[in-house]
Amino acid sequence: MRGVCKRYGGVEALRDVDLSIAPGEVHALVGENGAGKSTLMKVLSGVERPDAGTMEFAGREWKPAGPVQARRAGVAMIHQELALAPHLSIAENIALGVEPRKFRGLGPLAPLDRRLMHSTASRVLARLGHGGLDPTRRTGDLPAATRQLVEIGRAIASRATVMIMDEPTSSLGRHDADRLLEVVKRLRDEGLSIVYISHFLEEIRRVADRFTVLRDGKTVATAAIASSTDQSLIELMTGRSVGAVFPKRKRRIGDVALRVDGLKGRPMPIRASLEVRSGEIVGLAGLVGAGRTEFLRCIAGLAPIAAGAITIDGHRLASNASIRARLRRGLGFLSEDRKGEGLALRMSIAENLLLSNFQTVATQGVLSAARMKAAANQWIERLAIRSADPGRAAGTLSGGNQQKIAIARLLHQDSTVLLLDEPTRGIDIGSKVQVYELLDGLARAGRAVIVSSGHLPELLGLCDRIAVMHRGVLGPARDVAECTEASLMSEAVLGSDGEVAA
């Protein structure tokens, strides 16, 4: 791709972008949210047509009329949100759009050749190291990691020679992500060219040969991954010099702000006790499905509690305390599902910021537009949210700025105990650094913070103590100096009593 440009109205999404991918290469495409990565891949895969520039594929001019033509020619894109039909079988999904038929002369009226469909699926799954998977299984019943393999299998079945993977591990746990990275290496060794988009720098280092950095719709660097450091990559992506990825911990730990004793949910968690003090960040580690999210939702009043006690700043909550009562006690919850629960995407930035505490900008029940704008502008400036217009729809912002809005709402409602579930999921590394600095600042200001994350380096770099959830049972919180990735993963898999997790 040479000099590729793409405009949407008056906005230049891509400006003279260059990208080259060699056979048998994993090429990482990195940049902040909004840098143009997705637009560039839409151009490559035929979803969008460039306004200027040239493309070549396998030595010939490349001008795909659409994604179907691109896939048939050998360019397949695997989106972050998987495009699978959950009611169909694995074999049917792998063959989707190119279904083999018995009597081809009848065209689309011809019956499906299910035997060939199943044999193709079995061959593809075996190539991916999952030959024991039944191709007749319903796709909707599969775990996320296996659904990801089905999507990859569909690309292989279409004989793709260039595969675009957009954040393929974003919804996977550590173990499943490791397995997927091994699949990526295997496909590369078989000669496939792979464009790998990820916000996880350690993943890029494990699988990529070269990288290209986009910033503000332009190519700013292309080089061998071995020639770069994490710091240099971040500075290329953000266009500014940054300090350490994780802020240095110099926090003053105070009294217990949150105490959870013997909490049991329905059905998760099974047993969980934890103390969090003002001025500290406590991390929650554990495999996907271990019960981390359920634990936080029980504390926040969003999931039923079967037993246990929750105390905030010395005040014990009633077991049936409403969400509003918990808010008044200073409890704030950030959902892992930013788009589904964390924000009202069609509402404005100001409305989202003030959503749970509108009374601060109302007089006798009537909202004041001027006070709303002033309050919103205060948080926009404080958290460096990249928008000068508080009336702009929240859904039009990048993931990192959306996350800042969700956190700002907790601060506006004056939360002193923050429960944050996957606070950096799906945002770029530059925005992650900003969120880390923000959370560090909140702890320094005396707030008690719990961060649940499946990304162990994040917990080790950010937290003061870390507790591991194993099959619904929360282990003791240990000082971060006593923890390593290996020890946390061992406890997540084996638990404190050595029982292997499913």
C-alpha positions in Angstrom: 0.0 0.0 0.0 1.6 3.3 -1.1 0.3 6.8 -0.4 -3.1 5.6 0.6 -5.6 8.4 1.5 -9.2 8.2 2.8 -11.5 11.0 3.6 -14.9 11.1 5.3 -16.4 14.4 4.5 -13.8 17.0 5.7 -12.0 14.5 7.9 -8.8 12.9 6.6 -8.8 9.4 8.2 -5.7 8.3 6.2 -3.0 10.6 4.8 -0.3 9.1 2.5 -0.1 5.8 4.4 2.5 3.2 3.3 2.3 -0.4 4.4 4.1 -3.5 3.1 3.7 -7.1 4.3 6.1 -10.0 3.3 5.1 -13.6 2.8 5.4 -15.6 6.0 5.5 -12.4 8.1 3.6 -11.3 11.2 3.4 -7.5 10.8 2.1 -5.6 13.8 0.0 -2.5 13.1 0.0 -0.3 16.1 -1.3 3.2 17.1 -3.7 4.9 19.4 -7.4 4.6 19.0 -8.4 6.8 16.1 -5.0 6.6 14.5 -6.4 5.0 11.3 -5.6 1.3 11.8 -9.2 0.0 11.3 -9.7 2.3 8.3 -6.5 1.2 6.6 -7.5 -2.5 7.1 -11.0 -1.8 5.7 -9.3 -0.4 2.6 -7.0 -3.4 2.3 -9.9 -5.9 2.8 -12.3 -4.2 0.3 -14.7 -2.7 2.8 -13.7 0.8 1.9 -12.2 2.3 -1.3 -9.2 4.7 -1.0 -9.5 8.2 -2.3 -5.8 8.2 -3.4 -2.8 5.9 -3.5 -2.0 2.5 -5.0 -2.1 -1.1 -3.8 -0.5 -4.3 -5.0 -1.2 -7.8 -4.0 0.9 -10.8 -5.2 2.5 -8.6 -7.8 -0.7 -7.3 -9.3 -2.8 -4.1 -8.9 -5.2 -4.5 -6.0 -8.6 -2.8 -6.2 -11.1 -5.2 -4.5 -14.7 -4.4 -5.2 -15.8 -5.6 -1.8 -14.9 -7.9 1.1 -16.3 -11.0 -0.6 -14.0 -10.5 -3.6 -11.1 -9.8 -1.3 -11.7 -12.9 0.7 -11.9 -15.0 -2.5 -8.7 -13.5 -3.7 -6.9 -14.4 -0.4 -7.3 -11.4 1.9 -9.4 -12.2 5.0 -10.2 -9.9 8.0 -11.0 -11.3 11.4 -12.7 -8.5 13.3 -12.5 -7.9 17.1 -16.3 -8.5 17.2 -16.5 -11.9 15.6 -18.8 -12.3 12.6 -20.2 -15.7 13.4 -23.7 -17.1 13.2 -24.2 -18.6 16.7 -27.1 -20.8 15.7 -25.1 -22.6 13.0 -22.5 -25.4 13.5 -18.8 -25.0 13.4 -18.7 -26.5 9.9 -21.5 -24.3 8.7 -19.7 -21.2 10.0 -16.4 -22.2 8.4 -18.2 -22.6 5.0 -20.3 -19.5 5.4 -20.6 -17.7 2.1 -18.7 -20.4 0.1 -20.9 -23.4 1.0 -20.1 -26.5 -1.2 -23.0 -27.9 -3.2 -23.7 -31.3 -4.7 -25.1 -30.3 -8.1 -23.5 -27.0 -9.0 -25.5 -26.7 -12.2 -28.5 -25.9 -10.1 -26.8 -22.8 -8.5 -28.1 -21.6 -5.1 -30.9 -24.2 -5.3 -28.5 -27.1 -5.2 -28.4 -29.0 -1.9 -25.4 -28.5 0.4 -22.6 -31.0 0.3 -22.5 -31.5 4.1 -20.0 -34.4 3.9 -17.5 -32.1 2.1 -18.3 -29.3 4.5 -17.6 -31.4 7.6 -14.4 -32.9 6.1 -13.1 -29.4 5.2 -13.9 -28.2 8.8 -12.1 -31.2 10.3 -9.1 -30.6 8.1 -8.9 -26.9 9.0 -9.4 -27.6 12.8 -6.6 -30.2 12.7 -4.3 -27.6 11.1 -5.1 -25.3 14.0 -4.3 -28.0 16.5 -7.9 -28.7 17.4 -8.6 -31.8 15.4 -10.7 -33.3 18.2 -13.3 -30.6 18.0 -16.7 -31.8 16.6 -17.5 -29.8 13.5 -21.3 -30.4 14.1 -21.2 -28.5 17.5 -23.3 -25.3 17.7 -21.0 -22.3 17.5 -23.0 -20.4 20.1 -22.2 -23.0 22.7 -18.5 -22.6 22.3 -16.2 -20.6 24.6 -14.8 -17.3 23.3 -11.3 -18.8 22.5 -12.8 -21.6 20.4 -15.1 -19.2 18.5 -12.0 -17.2 17.6 -10.5 -20.4 16.1 -13.6 -20.9 14.1 -13.3 -17.5 12.6 -9.6 -18.2 11.8 -10.6 -21.5 10.3 -13.1 -19.8 8.0 -10.2 -17.6 6.7 -8.0 -20.7 6.2 -10.8 -22.6 4.4 -11.1 -19.7 2.0 -7.4 -20.2 1.2 -6.4 -16.8 2.6 -2.8 -15.8 2.1 -3.1 -12.5 4.0 -4.9 -12.6 7.3 -5.8 -9.5 9.3 -6.3 -10.0 13.0 -7.9 -7.1 14.9 -7.4 -7.4 18.7 -7.8 -11.2 18.6 -7.0 -11.7 22.3 -9.0 -8.8 23.8 -11.8 -11.1 25.1 -9.6 -14.0 26.0 -8.0 -15.1 29.3 -4.3 -15.5 29.6 -4.2 -19.3 28.9 -6.4 -19.0 25.8 -4.5 -16.0 24.6 -1.2 -17.9 24.8 -2.7 -20.8 22.8 -3.9 -18.4 20.1 -0.5 -16.8 19.8 1.0 -20.2 19.2 -1.6 -20.6 16.4 -0.4 -17.3 14.9 3.2 -18.5 15.0 2.2 -21.8 13.3 0.3 -20.0 10.5 3.3 -17.7 9.9 5.6 -20.7 9.7 3.3 -22.2 7.1 3.8 -19.1 4.9 0.7 -16.9 5.7 1.1 -13.2 6.0 -0.6 -11.8 9.1 -1.4 -8.2 10.0 -1.7 -8.2 13.8 -3.4 -5.3 15.5 -3.1 -5.3 19.3 -2.7 -2.9 22.3 -0.7 -5.5 24.2 3.0 -4.8 23.5 4.1 -8.0 25.0 2.0 -10.0 22.5 3.4 -8.0 19.6 6.9 -8.8 20.8 6.1 -12.6 21.0 4.7 -12.9 17.4 5.6 -9.9 15.2 8.6 -9.7 12.9 8.1 -6.0 12.0 5.8 -3.2 13.0 4.2 -0.1 11.5 3.1 2.8 13.6 0.2 5.0 12.6 -0.5 8.4 14.2 -3.2 10.8 13.2 -3.8 8.8 10.0 -0.1 8.9 8.9 2.7 6.3 8.8 5.3 7.5 11.3 7.6 4.4 11.5 8.2 0.9 10.1 11.0 -1.3 11.5 11.9 -4.7 12.9 10.3 -5.3 16.3 13.7 -6.3 17.7 15.0 -2.8 17.1 12.5 -1.1 19.4 11.7 -0.8 23.0 8.3 -0.5 24.6 9.1 3.1 25.5 10.1 4.0 22.0 7.0 2.4 20.6 4.7 4.3 23.0 6.5 7.6 22.1 6.0 6.8 18.4 2.3 6.1 18.9 1.6 9.1 21.1 4.0 11.6 19.5 5.3 12.7 22.9 7.9 11.7 25.4 6.4 9.7 28.2 7.8 8.5 31.5 7.4 5.0 32.8 4.3 3.1 31.7 3.3 2.6 35.3 3.6 5.4 37.8 5.9 4.9 40.7 4.0 4.0 43.9 4.4 6.7 46.6 1.1 6.4 48.3 0.1 6.9 51.9 -2.0 4.0 53.0 -4.8 5.0 55.5 -7.6 3.2 57.4 -9.8 0.4 56.1 -12.3 2.0 53.6 -13.9 -1.3 52.4 -14.2 -4.6 54.3 -15.9 -7.6 52.7 -16.4 -10.6 55.0 -17.4 -14.1 53.8 -19.3 -12.8 50.7 -21.2 -15.4 48.8 -23.2 -14.7 45.7 -25.7 -16.6 43.5 -23.8 -18.6 42.1 -20.6 -16.6 42.3 -18.5 -15.8 44.3 -18.4 -18.9 46.6 -16.4 -17.3 49.3 -14.6 -13.9 49.3 -13.2 -11.7 52.0 -11.1 -8.6 51.4 -10.0 -5.4 53.0 -9.0 -2.3 51.0 -7.5 0.8 52.7 -7.8 4.4 51.6 -4.8 5.4 49.5 -4.2 1.9 48.0 -4.9 0.0 44.8 -5.7 -3.6 45.3 -5.7 -5.9 42.2 -8.0 -8.9 41.5 -6.4 -11.5 39.3 -7.9 -14.8 38.0 -8.9 -16.8 35.0 -11.9 -15.8 32.9 -15.0 -17.1 34.7 -13.3 -17.4 38.1 -15.8 -14.9 39.6 -13.9 -11.6 39.7 -16.7 -9.7 37.9 -19.4 -11.3 40.0 -17.6 -10.3 43.2 -17.5 -6.7 42.2 -21.1 -6.7 41.1 -22.2 -8.2 44.4 -20.4 -5.4 46.3 -22.0 -2.8 44.0 -25.5 -4.2 44.5 -25.8 -5.4 40.9 -25.9 -9.1 41.7 -27.7 -11.0 44.5 -25.9 -11.8 47.7 -26.6 -15.1 49.6 -24.4 -14.4 52.6 -21.6 -12.2 54.0 -21.1 -8.6 55.1 -20.0 -5.4 53.4 -18.7 -2.4 55.4 -17.8 1.0 54.0 -15.9 3.4 56.2 -17.1 1.6 59.3 -20.8 1.5 58.2 -22.2 -1.9 57.5 -24.5 -2.1 54.5 -27.8 -3.8 54.9 -27.9 -7.0 52.7 -30.7 -5.5 50.7 -29.2 -2.0 50.4 -30.2 -0.3 47.2 -27.7 0.8 44.6 -28.5 4.4 45.5 -27.8 3.7 49.1 -24.4 2.3 48.1 -23.7 5.4 46.0 -24.4 7.6 49.0 -21.9 5.6 51.0 -19.3 6.5 48.4 -19.2 3.3 46.4 -18.6 3.6 42.7 -18.6 0.8 40.1 -17.1 0.8 36.6 -18.4 -2.1 34.4 -16.2 -4.1 32.1 -18.8 -3.6 29.4 -18.2 0.0 28.6 -20.5 0.2 25.6 -23.4 -1.9 27.0 -23.4 -0.7 30.6 -20.7 1.9 31.3 -22.0 4.6 29.0 -25.1 5.8 27.2 -23.3 6.2 23.9 -26.0 8.3 22.2 -26.2 10.8 25.1 -23.7 13.7 25.4 -20.5 13.8 27.3 -22.1 16.1 29.8 -25.1 13.9 30.3 -22.9 10.8 30.8 -20.6 12.6 33.3 -23.5 13.8 35.4 -25.8 10.8 34.9 -25.8 9.4 38.5 -25.7 12.8 40.2 -27.8 15.3 38.3 -29.0 17.0 41.4 -25.7 18.9 41.6 -26.7 20.8 38.4 -30.4 21.2 39.1 -32.4 23.8 41.0 -35.7 22.6 42.4 -35.6 19.6 40.1 -34.9 21.6 37.0 -31.6 21.0 35.2 -29.5 24.0 34.4 -27.9 23.7 30.9 -25.2 26.3 31.9 -24.3 24.5 35.2 -24.2 21.1 33.3 -21.8 22.6 30.7 -19.6 24.1 33.4 -19.5 20.9 35.5 -18.7 18.8 32.4 -16.0 21.2 31.2 -14.4 20.9 34.6 -14.0 17.1 34.3 -13.0 17.4 30.6 -10.1 19.6 31.7 -9.2 17.6 34.8 -9.1 14.3 33.0 -7.7 15.6 29.7 -10.7 14.2 27.8 -10.1 15.0 24.1 -13.2 17.0 23.3 -13.9 20.7 23.5 -17.6 20.1 23.2 -19.5 18.6 26.2 -22.6 18.3 24.0 -20.9 15.8 21.7 -22.2 12.2 21.8 -20.0 10.0 24.0 -20.1 7.2 21.3 -18.1 9.4 18.9 -15.0 9.5 21.1 -12.2 7.0 21.2 -12.2 4.1 23.7 -9.7 5.8 26.0 -11.7 9.0 26.2 -14.9 7.0 26.8 -13.2 5.3 29.7 -12.2 8.6 31.2 -15.8 9.8 31.0 -17.0 6.7 32.9 -14.4 7.2 35.6 -15.2 10.9 35.8 -18.8 10.1 36.5 -17.7 8.1 39.6 -15.6 11.1 40.7 -18.5 13.5 40.1 -20.7 11.3 42.4 -17.9 11.7 44.9 -17.0 8.0 45.2 -14.4 7.2 47.8 -14.3 3.4 47.1 -13.9 2.6 43.4 -14.6 -0.9 41.9 -13.0 -1.0 38.4 -13.6 -4.0 36.2 -11.1 -4.2 33.4 -10.6 -0.4 33.3 -8.2 -0.5 30.3 -9.8 -3.1 28.1 -9.9 -2.1 24.4 -8.0 1.1 24.8 -4.6 2.0 23.3 -1.4 2.0 25.2 -1.2 5.8 25.3 -4.6 6.0 26.9 -3.7 3.2 29.2 -0.8 5.2 30.5 -3.1 8.1 31.2 -5.6 5.9 33.0 -2.8 4.4 35.1 -1.7 7.9 36.1 -5.3 8.9 36.8 -5.8 5.8 39.1 -2.5 6.5 40.9 -3.6 10.1 41.4 -7.0 8.9 42.9 -5.2 6.6 45.3 -2.8 9.4 46.3 -5.8 11.6 47.0 -7.0 9.0 49.5 -9.5 6.9 47.5 -9.6 3.1 47.9 -9.4 1.4 44.5 -10.0 -2.2 43.4 -8.9 -3.1 39.9 -10.0 -6.4 38.3 -7.9 -7.3 35.3 -6.9 -10.4 33.3 -3.7 -8.6 32.3 -1.1 -9.6 34.9 1.6 -7.1 34.0 -1.0 -4.3 34.5 -1.8 -5.5 38.0 1.9 -6.0 38.9 2.8 -2.5 37.7 -0.2 -0.6 39.1 -1.3 -2.3 42.4 0.0 -2.3 46.0 -1.5 -5.7 46.8 -3.0 -8.4 44.6 -5.6 -11.1 45.5 -6.3 -14.1 43.1 -9.8 -15.5 42.5 -9.9 -19.3 41.8 -13.3 -21.0 41.1 -15.2 -18.4 43.0 -12.9 -18.4 46.1 -10.8 -15.3 46.7 -7.3 -15.9 48.1 -5.5 -13.6 50.5 -4.2 -10.2 49.2 -0.4 -10.2 49.0 2.0 -7.4 48.7 2.9 -6.9 45.1 6.6 -7.3 45.9 5.8 -11.0 46.8 4.0 -11.6 43.4 5.2 -12.6 40.0 3.3 -13.4 36.8 4.2 -17.1 37.4 3.0 -17.1 41.0 -0.3 -15.3 40.2 -1.0 -17.7 37.2 -0.1 -20.7 39.4 -2.6 -19.6 42.0 -5.2 -18.8 39.4 -4.9 -22.2 37.8 -4.3 -24.3 41.0 -5.8 -22.3 43.7 -4.4 -22.2 47.2 -5.1 -25.9 47.8 -3.7 -27.1 44.4 -7.0 -27.9 42.7 -6.7 -27.4 39.0 -9.1 -24.9 37.4 -11.3 -26.0 34.5 
